[in-house]
Amino acid sequence: MITRRGYAAAAAVALTLTPVVTGCTGSAAVHPAGAGTPRSAVTPMPVIATATPSRPSDIVLPITPYLFTDAQSSQLVAAHVKLASACMRRYGFGYSVPAAPVAPEQLPVNESRYGVMTPDQARYGYHFMAVEMKRLRAGAAPIQDPPKVTPAMAAVLWGSSSGPVDGRSVPSGGCNGEATTELGGRNGRYGDPDIAESIQADSYDRSQSDPRVLKAFAAWSACMRADGYDYPSPNAATNDPRWSASAEPSAAEIATARADVACKRRTNLVGVWASVESAYQDAAIELNADSLRQARATMQRELRTAATLLGSSQ
């Protein structure tokens, strides 16, 4: 799976504050999909119900409501920056982080979850995500250089000072930690709940060894062989080492990607794969219903706090 976390991640990098920002909300015990009897938890699900999506945005997995959107993540980052900057001013430091670039649009959440999926993507071979991100960056405001952090500033920012600064004691974790706490983060972090991220990763891993997906892989592989390509699975095609030899897609790469998409559509591979993965997620959501409800409530609280700090409504 190729992953992407859009401009929220770029914002976190620009902070120079984080690992705090892109952490997780809550740390409740997670019971992965079908724990105990994983196959019986999903076997009755008919896998032909979902047709091959024509666009990545058509794929909406069950865990989606328990994960922040890119826009929401950016809002959390902006609130965190505002709080940390205000804290630094209390200690006499003019610390200001540039606003993160905001693209006029975002990539669909599952743009590359099942590899190359559309003829449009295949035009760029398996480099399509790099091309898409470059396009979005071109439409965003330029990224400004982050502020310089002196050792004295870092001591307050991270809470590594050995004593008071300017007559004031430094909060635990520094201004970074104070901002996280005020925003509502737990365990020194905030953002996507651990439990939701775990379910999302677990369902993807389990789906790839599910007999129904393996059968779809075999059909896709046979289709590819008929076109002159020998790959056991879509991931093998995506990760062909030849593609990483160049920053630009070769003619062979583009031809392979186009055959990949055509075979996925002929075999309904993405429809089957997404259906099976959705079933694993549904099972996990049911098993972890209470923890997910708590995580969702925490997410909403963090967003309300961020909106209030930024003087905007959700």
ABEGO torsion letter per residue (X at the ends): XBBBAEAAAAAAAAAGAOAAABBBBEABBBBBBGBGBAAAAAAABBAAABBBBABAAABBBAAAAABBBAAAAAAAAAAAAAAAAAAAAAAGBBBBBBBBBBBABBBBAAAAAAEBABAAAAAAEAAAAAAAAAAAAAABBBBBBBBBBBAAAAAAAAGABABBBGGBBBBBGEAAAAAAAAAGBBGGBBEBBAAAAAAAAAAAAAAAABAAAAAAAAAAAAAAAAAGBBBABAAAAAABAAAAABABBBAAAAAAAAAAAAAAAAAGAAAAAAAAAAAAAAAAAAAAAAAAAAAAAAAAAAAAAAAAAAGBBX
